[in-house]
Amino acid sequence: MTAKRIGVLTGGGDVPGLNSVIKSVVYRAMECGCEAIGIRRGWEGLTHVDLQDPASRARYILPLNRENTRTIDRTGGTYLHTSRTNPSKMKTLPPVLEGQSFPRKESKNGAAYDVTKAVLRNIESLALDYLIAIGGDDTLSYAADLGRQGMCVVAVPKTMDNDVRNTEYCIGFSTAITRAIDAIERQRTTVGSHERIGIFRVFGRDAGYTALYSAYVTSIRCCIPEYKVDLEKLISLIMADKHNNPSNYALVILSEGAQWEGYTVKEYGEADAFGHRKKMSVAEDLSNEVKAATGEETIVSDLTYELRSGSPDFVDRMVASTFASMAVDAIEAGESGVMTAICNGCYSLAPIPDPSLGPRKVDIATMYNTERYRPVYNHKIGLPIFLTRA
């Protein structure tokens, strides 16, 4: 293909596998005679950069090559760093844009500036022909906006929540489940030794895939955002598990957004650039309810950030490297406005999701047993490997 300059950025929360994408994009791009330009700190790299200032340029723009990406896939995190910046909803203008005129819109979180024209101006100044955006719902929602503005964009989905639409798998999900399994199995010894109830909290603001799949492979109960459980019934099931266990302990996994009837997860702090506030621990609240109802002691473990740390497992390395190659293939074919995906168990290209639809949710009818508060284990013949369809 004609040599192109390809911008690469990572946005939102980090997950294991991001560096595998970055390295593979660089290697494939160079094989095709293209140049890869790293945009550091996510979308902030295109809103805050002053391309006329060498120090600012060095902070936000990093030319990528085989030498500086050779070993990055051996670790987690993101070599390009990240931020939760939304160029279409900025409460204040960065110093480089002060004094300039930008559209200002009202939202539920207050008035905000849309600095997209500055982003497009920086993209033009950097002579980028394509942009590969690696992220979850929030990062990709702005990538879709840029696509509508005429920028050639290819998206790569990542999130340990596995809730991006149009794909059955997102980078980071397998490692998150692997980490959860390891932590839960290790902590069984402590919970069992003290004959207590172990309550584990994992990520999942709007979708319960991380809790559901962790419960699936550890054979314990779970609560997910898509279904409000009955508290009295949940506690009764947990106590039955404890009494029926020869070691006299029980375990349960909660998504951070899990709720029971009459309860709403509390939030705190200011909303981020995409309107999300941090959630207080539903695990602590369930612990208090269990103690009040039964007098039993609990052990609460927040696994959230533990699940996104460290190097990627085999599945995330493989999918990340494959998604990266697919992204460069799409650029080579002149495609844009597409996202690398797995659909019906096969690698494919899909449209970048419509952000107005929100995250992909667990299908309660086929995936969650509302009587037992467990995953559904039967009727899996014919399903893709990750047991869900895009």
C-alpha positions, 0 to 999 in steps of 0.5 A: 500500500502507499506509505501512510502515517498511522497514529496510535493511542490508548484511552481509558483504563489500562488492561494487559495486552495493550502493549501487544497491540502497540508492538504488533501495529508498529511491526506490521506497519513498518513491514508495509512501509508505513510510519507509526506515531504514538499519541501519548496519554490518550485523547489528551495527546491531541487536546493538550499538545502544543506542536510548536513547543518541543517540550510539549511535543516530546510529552505527547508525541512519540515516533514508534519503531522496532527499537522502542517497542521491541520488549513492551509486550512482555509487560502490562499497562500501556507504553503510551500511557492513558487518560480519561479525556473526552475532547467533546466534553471538556470542562476547562480548556487546556492552556494551549487552547485558552482564548480560542473559540469552541462550541460549548454545550450544556449537559447533566454534568454542567457546561463543557467545550467541544474541542474537536476542531483542535483535535482535527487540526493537530491530526492534520499538522501531524500528517496522520492518514489513519488513527488506531484508537485502542479503548473501551466504550468511552474511547471508541465513542469519540473515535466514532465521532472523529470518523463522522468528521471525516478522519480515517479511524480503525478501533481496537476494543479493550476492557476487562468488562468485555462490554463493547458492542459488536464483539464477543471479546475485548482485550484484557478480559481473559487476563482479568478472569485469570487473575480473579480465579487465582485470587479467589482460589488463594483466598479460599484458604483464609476464608475457610480457615476462619470459617467465614463468608468471602465476598469478592468485588470485581469491575463491572459498572454496567455489565456483569461479564467479569463477575459472571465468568469468574463465577462460572469457572470457580463454581460460586454465586454472583450478583451482576448489574443486569439483575437485582437480586432479593437480599433475603434470598441471597443471604439464605443461599450463601448460608446454605452454601456455608452449612453444606460445605465441609469446611464451613465457609462460602464465597460470592462475587459481586460486580461493582454495579451489582444491586439488590431490590431496594438498594442502589450503589452509592457513588462519590467524587466528581464525574469523569470526562465521560460522566462516570463517578466512582462507585462505593463498595457494594461488597462492604454493604453486603457484608454489613447486611450479612452480619446484621441478618446472621451474625456471621463474620465476613472477609471482603476483598476488592479485586478490581485493580488487581485484575488489570495489573501485570502481564497478559495471559496467552489469550490476550497476547494472541487476540491483541496481536491478531487485532493489531494485524487486522487493524493494519490489514484494514488500513491496507485495504483502505477501510475506516470506521471499523473495529476489530472484533470476534463475531460468532467465534471468528475474527472479523471487522465490525462497525464502531459501536453507536455510543448511544446504545450504551455497553453490551449487557449480559443476556439474563435469559440465557446466561444467568440463573435468577433462581440460584444466582449463578451462571447458566451452565447448560445448553452451550452446544453451538455457542462461540468459545466465549459463550456469548454472541456479539 
